[in-house]
């Protein structure tokens, strides 16, 4: 059972995706520290988690980097390795 959860944004990066002269979407990379603890044990910490998002007028895709991220980067690319988070009409 979770006792504590603490999320702290450490860095971010934003890039626009254009088609011709028009901005059609954005890529977002977030790095954050996540600290969790349970009632039975001392807190454990996962450092430098990175997630990337692709957002356009129809969908939001999310991908998480499997290693320890030291800076925001668009790897993995959510357009090819992401999971659907939301869709809009």
C-alpha positions as CSV (number, residue, x, y, z in Angstrom):
1,X,0.0,0.0,0.0
2,X,1.4,3.4,-1.0
3,X,2.3,5.7,1.8
4,X,3.9,8.6,0.0
5,X,4.3,9.7,-3.6
6,X,6.4,12.8,-4.5
7,X,6.8,14.0,-8.1
8,X,9.3,16.7,-9.0
9,X,9.8,18.1,-12.5
10,X,13.5,18.5,-13.2
11,X,13.7,19.4,-16.9
12,X,11.5,19.8,-20.0
13,X,11.8,20.3,-23.7
14,X,9.3,21.3,-26.4
15,X,9.4,21.1,-30.2
16,X,6.8,21.9,-32.8
17,X,6.0,19.6,-35.6
18,X,5.2,21.5,-38.9
19,X,3.6,20.5,-42.1
20,X,4.5,23.1,-44.8
21,X,4.2,26.4,-43.0
22,X,1.7,25.2,-40.5
23,X,2.3,24.0,-36.9
24,X,0.4,20.8,-36.7
25,X,1.6,19.2,-33.4
26,X,4.0,19.4,-30.5
27,X,6.5,17.0,-29.0
28,X,7.1,17.3,-25.3
29,X,9.9,15.6,-23.3
30,X,9.7,15.7,-19.5
31,X,12.2,14.5,-16.9
32,X,11.1,14.1,-13.3
33,X,12.1,12.5,-10.0
34,X,9.7,10.1,-8.5
35,X,9.9,9.2,-4.8
36,X,7.6,6.5,-3.4
37,X,7.3,4.8,-0.1
38,X,5.1,2.2,1.6
39,X,4.0,1.9,5.1
40,X,6.1,-1.3,5.5
41,X,9.4,0.0,4.2
42,X,11.6,3.0,3.9
43,X,11.1,5.3,0.9
44,X,12.6,4.2,-2.4
45,X,13.6,6.6,-5.1
46,X,13.6,6.4,-8.9
47,X,15.7,9.2,-10.4
48,X,15.5,10.9,-13.7
49,X,12.5,9.3,-15.4
50,X,11.8,10.6,-18.9
51,X,8.5,10.5,-20.8
52,X,7.8,11.9,-24.2
53,X,4.5,13.0,-25.6
54,X,3.1,13.7,-29.1
55,X,0.1,16.0,-29.1
56,X,-2.0,17.2,-32.1
57,X,-5.6,18.2,-32.5
58,X,-6.8,14.5,-32.6
59,X,-4.5,12.4,-30.3
60,X,-2.1,12.3,-27.4
61,X,0.6,9.6,-27.5
62,X,3.0,8.8,-24.6
63,X,6.3,6.8,-24.5
64,X,8.6,6.2,-21.5
65,X,12.3,5.9,-21.6
66,X,13.4,2.6,-20.0
67,X,16.8,3.8,-18.7
68,X,17.8,6.6,-16.3
69,X,17.4,9.8,-18.3
70,X,19.9,12.7,-17.7
71,X,18.3,15.2,-20.1
72,X,15.0,15.7,-21.9
73,X,15.2,14.2,-25.4
74,X,12.6,12.9,-27.8
75,X,13.7,9.3,-27.4
76,X,11.7,7.1,-27.6
77,X,9.7,8.9,-30.2
78,X,6.0,8.6,-29.2
79,X,4.9,8.6,-32.8
80,X,6.5,5.3,-33.4
81,X,6.9,3.8,-29.9
82,X,4.1,5.5,-27.9
83,X,0.8,4.4,-26.5
84,X,-2.5,6.2,-27.0
85,X,-3.4,8.4,-24.0
86,X,-6.3,10.4,-25.4
87,X,-8.2,11.0,-28.6
88,X,-10.5,13.9,-29.6
89,X,-13.2,14.4,-32.2
